[in-house]
């Protein structure tokens, strides 16, 4: 007896009508990572930044049987030493019930193809250190952990504080 064929996975670019579905998936990611979901104001900004006159990032959606079950957010940065763009993968998320069904694999490989299509010299992303499933997956995809690079961040409140300090010194 043969097993039934797995359902076809399709990947497509998000459109404005996908906004509510995207926000639902982002809330599911926040739950998965034990983080607070975006506020209503942040949700509004996110949709405006995705689909405004000058989109700040691209969203690719994974569908199974017409249901959106995952997403990837990507944007370009630039490597001065390569003199080429880098495709940065901000988020790749698949609903738990669709993991182990190759949805994440197809979504990731779509992003790899997108990097090549855009002429990128590389593709980069960050992974939480406790997410061993993702780490294992990316290593199976031949990704290399950049151990010599330390990831730094300035939050909005610190940015404001530093700018206030600069303004006070310049006055």
SERO-4910 file (N, C-alpha, C, O; in steps of 0.05 Angstrom, whole numbers):
BEGIN
 pado doro    nc1    nc2    nc3   cac1   cac2   cac3    cc1    cc2    cc3    oc1    oc2    oc3
  Unk    A     17    -24      0      0      0      0     18     25      0     36     27     16
  Unk    A     12     43    -17     28     68    -19     15     89      0     -9     90      4
  Unk    A     33    106     10     23    127     27     12    150     10     21    153    -13
  Unk    A     -8    165     20    -19    187      5      2    208      0     19    213     17
  Unk    A      0    221    -24     20    242    -29     17    265     -9     -6    272     -1
  Unk    A     39    277     -2     37    300     16     24    324      1     26    325    -23
  Unk    A     12    341     16     -1    364      4     19    383     -8     41    386      3
  Unk    A     12    395    -31     30    413    -45     34    438    -28     15    449    -17
  Unk    A     59    447    -26     67    471    -12     73    492    -34     89    487    -52
  Unk    A     60    515    -32     65    537    -50     76    560    -34     68    565    -11
  Unk    A     94    575    -47    106    599    -35     98    622    -53    101    621    -78
  Unk    A     89    644    -41     82    667    -56     88    693    -41     91    692    -16
  Unk    A     90    715    -55     94    741    -42     67    749    -29     46    746    -41
  Unk    A     69    761     -6     45    770      8     34    795     -6     49    810    -18
  Unk    A      8    798     -3     -6    822    -14    -21    835     10    -24    822     31
  Unk    A    -29    860      7    -42    874     29    -65    859     42    -69    861     66
  Unk    A    -81    844     26   -103    829     37    -94    807     57   -110    797     72
  Unk    A    -69    800     56    -58    780     75    -51    791    102    -44    777    120
  Unk    A    -55    818    106    -47    831    131    -57    817    156    -41    811    173
  Unk    A    -84    811    158    -93    798    183    -81    771    187    -75    763    210
  Unk    A    -77    756    166    -64    729    169    -35    732    178    -26    716    195
  Unk    A    -21    751    167      7    755    174      8    762    204     25    752    219
  Unk    A     -9    780    213     -9    788    241    -16    764    260     -4    762    281
  Unk    A    -33    746    251    -39    722    267    -15    705    269     -9    694    290
  Unk    A      0    702    247     25    686    248     46    699    265     61    685    279
  Unk    A     48    725    264     68    739    281     61    735    311     79    731    327
  Unk    A     36    735    317     27    730    345     35    701    353     43    696    376
  Unk    A     32    683    334     40    655    340     70    653    344     79    637    361
  Unk    A     86    668    328    115    668    333    121    679    360    138    668    374
  Unk    A    108    701    368    113    713    394    107    692    416    122    690    436
  Unk    A     85    678    413     78    657    432     99    635    433    107    627    455
  Unk    A    109    627    410    129    606    408    155    615    422    168    599    435
  Unk    A    162    640    419    187    650    431    183    662    459    201    673    471
  Unk    A    158    659    470    151    669    496    157    699    498    168    709    518
  Unk    A    149    714    478    152    743    477    125    756    476    105    743    469
  Unk    A    124    782    482     99    796    479     93    801    450    112    807    434
  Unk    A     68    798    441     62    803    413     63    833    408     63    849    426
  Unk    A     63    840    382     64    869    376     38    883    386     17    871    387
  Unk    A     41    908    394     18    924    402      2    930    377     11    927    355
  Unk    A    -23    939    381    -39    948    357    -24    969    341    -26    969    316
  Unk    A    -10    988    354      5   1008    340     27    996    323     32   1003    300
  Unk    A     41    976    335     63    963    321     52    947    297     64    946    276
  Unk    A     29    934    301     16    919    279     10    938    256     14    931    233
  Unk    A     -1    961    262     -7    981    242     18    989    226     18    990    202
  Unk    A     39    995    241     65   1003    228     75    980    211     85    985    189
  Unk    A     73    956    221     84    933    206     70    930    179     83    927    158
  Unk    A     44    932    179     29    929    154     35    953    135     38    949    111
  Unk    A     37    977    146     44   1001    130     72    998    119     76   1005     96
  Unk    A     91    988    134    118    985    125    120    962    104    138    963     87
  Unk    A    103    943    106    104    920     86     92    928     60    102    920     39
  Unk    A     70    944     60     55    948     36     52    978     28     35    984     11
  Unk    A     68    995     40     66   1023     34     79   1030      7     86   1011     -8
  Unk    A     82   1055      1     93   1063    -25    122   1056    -27    132   1053    -49
  Unk    A    136   1054     -5    164   1045     -5    167   1023     16    176   1027     38
  Unk    A    160    998      8    162    976     27    190    973     39    210    975     25
  Unk    A    191    968     65    216    964     79    226    936     79    249    931     85
  Unk    A    209    917     72    216    888     72    196    873     55    175    884     47
  Unk    A    203    849     48    185    831     33    176    809     51    191    800     68
  Unk    A    152    800     46    141    777     61    133    755     41    119    760     22
  Unk    A    143    731     46    136    708     30    120    690     47    126    685     70
  Unk    A     98    680     36     79    662     51     80    634     40     82    630     16
  Unk    A     79    615     58     77    587     51     48    578     55     36    583     76
  Unk    A     37    565     34     10    555     35      9    525     31     24    514     15
  Unk    A     -9    513     46    -16    485     42    -46    483     39    -61    492     56
  Unk    A    -55    472     16    -84    470     11    -98    497     14   -120    498     24
  Unk    A    -85    518      5    -97    545      6    -96    559     32   -105    581     35
  Unk    A    -84    545     53    -82    557     79    -54    567     83    -34    553     79
  Unk    A    -51    593     92    -24    604     98    -15    591    125    -29    593    145
  Unk    A      8    578    124     18    563    147     46    572    156     56    562    176
  Unk    A     57    591    142     84    601    149     91    625    134     78    632    114
  Unk    A    113    638    143    122    662    129    152    666    132    164    655    150
  Unk    A    163    682    114    190    692    116    190    722    111    178    731     92
  Unk    A    203    737    129    207    766    125    236    769    116    254    759    130
  Unk    A    241    783     94    268    788     85    272    817     77    252    831     70
  Unk    A    296    826     78    303    853     67    333    852     60    347    834     68
  Unk    A    341    872     45    369    873     37    385    891     55    376    913     64
  Unk    A    410    882     61    431    899     73    452    900     51    448    891     29
  Unk    A    475    911     57    495    914     37    523    908     48    530    918     70
  Unk    A    538    892     34    566    886     41    585    904     26    587    903      1
  Unk    A    599    922     40    617    940     27    642    924     16    653    932     -4
  Unk    A    649    903     30    673    888     21    667    871     -4    684    867    -21
  Unk    A    643    860     -5    635    845    -29    624    863    -51    624    856    -74
  Unk    A    615    887    -43    602    906    -61    578    892    -74    573    893    -98
  Unk    A    563    878    -57    539    864    -65    518    865    -42    525    868    -19
  Unk    A    493    863    -49    473    862    -28    474    835    -13    484    815    -23
  Unk    A    463    836     11    460    812     28    430    809     33    417    829     40
  Unk    A    419    785     29    391    781     36    390    773     66    402    753     74
  Unk    A    377    790     81    374    784    110    347    772    116    327    783    109
  Unk    A    348    749    128    323    735    136    317    742    164    329    732    183
  Unk    A    297    760    168    290    769    194    274    748    210    280    743    233
  Unk    A    255    736    197    239    715    210    232    693    189    227    699    166
  Unk    A    232    669    199    221    646    184    205    631    205    216    621    224
  Unk    A    179    629    201    162    616    220    141    599    206    130    606    186
  Unk    A    137    575    217    117    556    207    100    547    231    111    541    253
  Unk    A     74    546    227     56    537    249     65    509    258     72    492    242
  Unk    A     64    504    284     73    478    295     62    454    281     77    434    276
  Unk    A     37    454    274     25    430    262     34    425    234     28    404    222
  Unk    A     49    444    222     59    441    195     89    437    194    101    436    172
  Unk    A    102    436    217    130    430    218    134    401    212    116    385    216
  Unk    A    157    394    203    164    366    195    148    358    170    145    334    165
  Unk    A    138    377    155    123    371    130    137    385    107    126    388     86
  Unk    A    162    394    112    179    407     91    170    435     85    180    447     65
  Unk    A    152    447    100    143    474     95    166    494    100    172    511     83
  Unk    A    179    491    123    202    508    129    225    505    109    237    524    101
  Unk    A    229    480    100    250    474     80    244    489     54    261    503     43
  Unk    A    219    487     45    211    500     20    213    530     22    222    544      4
  Unk    A    204    541     45    205    570     49    234    580     50    240    600     38
  Unk    A    251    565     64    279    573     66    292    571     38    306    590     30
  Unk    A    287    550     24    299    547     -3    289    568    -22    303    577    -40
  Unk    A    264    577    -19    253    599    -35    270    624    -30    277    638    -48
  Unk    A    276    629     -4    292    652      3    320    650     -9    331    670    -18
  Unk    A    331    626     -9    358    622    -21    357    629    -51    374    642    -62
  Unk    A    336    620    -64    332    627    -93    328    657    -97    339    668   -116
  Unk    A    314    669    -78    310    698    -79    336    713    -77    341    733    -90
  Unk    A    354    703    -59    380    716    -56    396    714    -82    408    734    -90
  Unk    A    395    692    -95    409    689   -120    396    707   -142    409    720   -157
  Unk    A    369    707   -143    355    723   -162    362    753   -159    364    767   -179
  Unk    A    366    762   -134    373    790   -129    402    796   -133    411    819   -130
  Unk    A    418    776   -138    447    780   -141    461    784   -115    482    798   -114
  Unk    A    451    773    -94    464    776    -68    489    760    -65    492    738    -77
  Unk    A    508    771    -51    533    757    -46    532    738    -22    549    721    -19
  Unk    A    510    740     -7    506    722     16    478    726     27    463    744     20
  Unk    A    471    708     45    445    710     59    452    706     89    468    688     96
  Unk    A    440    721    106    446    720    135    420    721    151    399    730    141
  Unk    A    422    711    176    400    712    195    412    706    223    435    698    225
  Unk    A    395    709    243    403    703    270    384    681    280    361    680    272
  Unk    A    393    664    298    378    643    310    381    644    340    403    648    351
  Unk    A    358    642    355    360    641    384    376    616    393    372    595    381
  Unk    A    393    620    412    411    598    420    396    573    431    408    551    431
  Unk    A    372    576    440    357    554    451    341    539    430    330    518    435
  Unk    A    340    550    405    324    537    384    340    517    369    348    521    346
  Unk    A    345    494    383    362    473    372    351    461    346    366    453    329
  Unk    A    324    460    343    313    449    319    320    467    295    327    457    274
  Unk    A    318    494    298    325    512    277    355    510    271    363    510    248
  Unk    A    372    509    292    401    508    288    408    483    272    424    484    253
  Unk    A    396    460    280    402    435    265    393    437    236    407    429    218
  Unk    A    369    449    232    358    452    205    378    469    188    385    461    166
  Unk    A    386    492    198    404    510    183    431    497    178    442    500    156
  Unk    A    441    483    197    467    469    192    464    447    171    483    442    156
  Unk    A    441    434    170    436    415    148    435    428    121    440    416    100
  Unk    A    428    454    121    427    469     96    455    481     89    457    498     72
  Unk    A    475    473    103    503    481     99    509    509    109    530    521    101
  Unk    A    492    520    126    497    546    138    519    544    158    522    524    171
  Unk    A    535    565    160    557    566    179    552    586    201    544    609    196
  Unk    A    555    578    226    553    596    249    577    615    248    600    606    247
  Unk    A    571    640    250    593    660    249    602    667    277    596    688    288
  Unk    A    616    648    290    624    650    318    641    674    324    641    684    347
  Unk    A    656    684    305    674    707    310    659    734    310    671    754    318
  Unk    A    634    734    301    619    759    301    600    760    325    587    740    331
  Unk    A    600    782    338    582    786    361    559    804    352    563    824    339
  Unk    A    536    796    359    511    809    351    506    831    371    503    826    395
  Unk    A    503    857    362    497    879    380    471    892    372    462    890    349
  Unk    A    459    906    390    433    920    385    431    945    402    439    945    425
  Unk    A    420    966    390    411    990    404    381    990    402    369    988    381
  Unk    A    367    992    425    338    993    425    330   1022    421    346   1040    424
  Unk    A    304   1026    415    294   1053    410    299   1072    433    305   1096    428
  Unk    A    295   1063    458    299   1081    480    329   1089    483    335   1112    491
  Unk    A    347   1071    477    376   1078    479    383   1096    456    399   1115    459
  Unk    A    372   1092    432    377   1110    409    368   1138    417    383   1157    412
  Unk    A    345   1141    429    335   1167    437    354   1179    458    360   1203    457
  Unk    A    362   1163    477    381   1173    498    407   1183    486    417   1204    494
  Unk    A    419   1167    468    444   1175    456    441   1201    439    458   1218    440
  Unk    A    419   1203    425    414   1227    409    410   1251    427    418   1273    420
  Unk    A    396   1247    449    392   1269    468    419   1279    480    424   1302    483
  Unk    A    436   1259    486    463   1266    496    479   1282    475    492   1302    482
  Unk    A    477   1273    450    491   1287    428    480   1316    425    495   1335    421
  Unk    A    454   1318    426    441   1345    423    450   1363    445    455   1387    441
  Unk    A    451   1353    470    458   1369    493    487   1379    490    494   1401    497
  Unk    A    505   1361    480    533   1369    477    537   1389    454    555   1405    455
  Unk    A    520   1387    434    522   1405    411    510   1432    416    515   1451    402
  Unk    A    494   1434    437    480   1460    443    499   1480    455    490   1503    461
***
